[in-house]
């Protein structure tokens, strides 16, 4: 549980810092309303980031040496992703690679380490998830392409365009299925194969609604797989989803997470 708590604190820190440094593009993309709509002041968000960073640092020293490398990489990627001058989120293909390694690789390895101490074996089994995260991430940049372009934030999709991005996302998803077969992971095969048709359709007829659906479908399928293999996970994820939907509905008039948000609209791209 300590590595999980440490990773959670790291990701919260990363999320808060991303809001601070991505405020301009978030405003144009109607995202992250806590800063863009004045719910919190910037200094409050920075203070919260410092608090969670200190919590992550404290928990880090209570973890086993085997998992510290993965946790340190998670923290390093989190900082490099948002904080100038590196800002991987504004560097084409590096934004894609950072998300694939961070969410598909490092996060998986940390979770895998709770039942198997082999970091190398965990990294191998994480391969299909890295491809799947990369594929899904491209669709998030499709949703943000106009605002990112207006804010001079050069994401992968801003550089190569929407049509090439959705095709690349489909190719990465196919690679995820192939990697799942190579790693002989029935769970990974099921997850990647079930969600592949949605990504394929999005490549044929790109739109913001379709990209939004891809993101939601992939997230839901992975979540259901996690609940199926670890039913106790439901006790954590269900209250979190319910509270988030209730808060966003009451505070901002949007349904998040899930369909019906202000950004889930049919727009050809």
HELIX and SHEET records of a PDB file:
HELIX    1   1 UNK A    2  UNK A   21  1                                  20    
HELIX    2   2 UNK A   23  UNK A   29  1                                   7    
HELIX    3   3 UNK A   33  UNK A   36  1                                   4    
HELIX    4   4 UNK A   42  UNK A   60  1                                  19    
HELIX    5   5 UNK A   65  UNK A   82  1                                  18    
HELIX    6   6 UNK A   88  UNK A   90  5                                   3    
HELIX    7   7 UNK A   94  UNK A   99  1                                   6    
HELIX    8   8 UNK A  100  UNK A  106  3                                   7    
HELIX    9   9 UNK A  107  UNK A  112  1                                   6    
HELIX   10  10 UNK A  119  UNK A  125  1                                   7    
HELIX   11  11 UNK A  127  UNK A  150  1                                  24    
HELIX   12  12 UNK A  156  UNK A  160  1                                   5    
HELIX   13  13 UNK A  162  UNK A  182  1                                  21    
HELIX   14  14 UNK A  186  UNK A  204  1                                  19    
HELIX   15  15 UNK A  208  UNK A  229  1                                  22    
HELIX   16  16 UNK A  231  UNK A  233  5                                   3    
HELIX   17  17 UNK A  234  UNK A  252  1                                  19    
END                                                                             
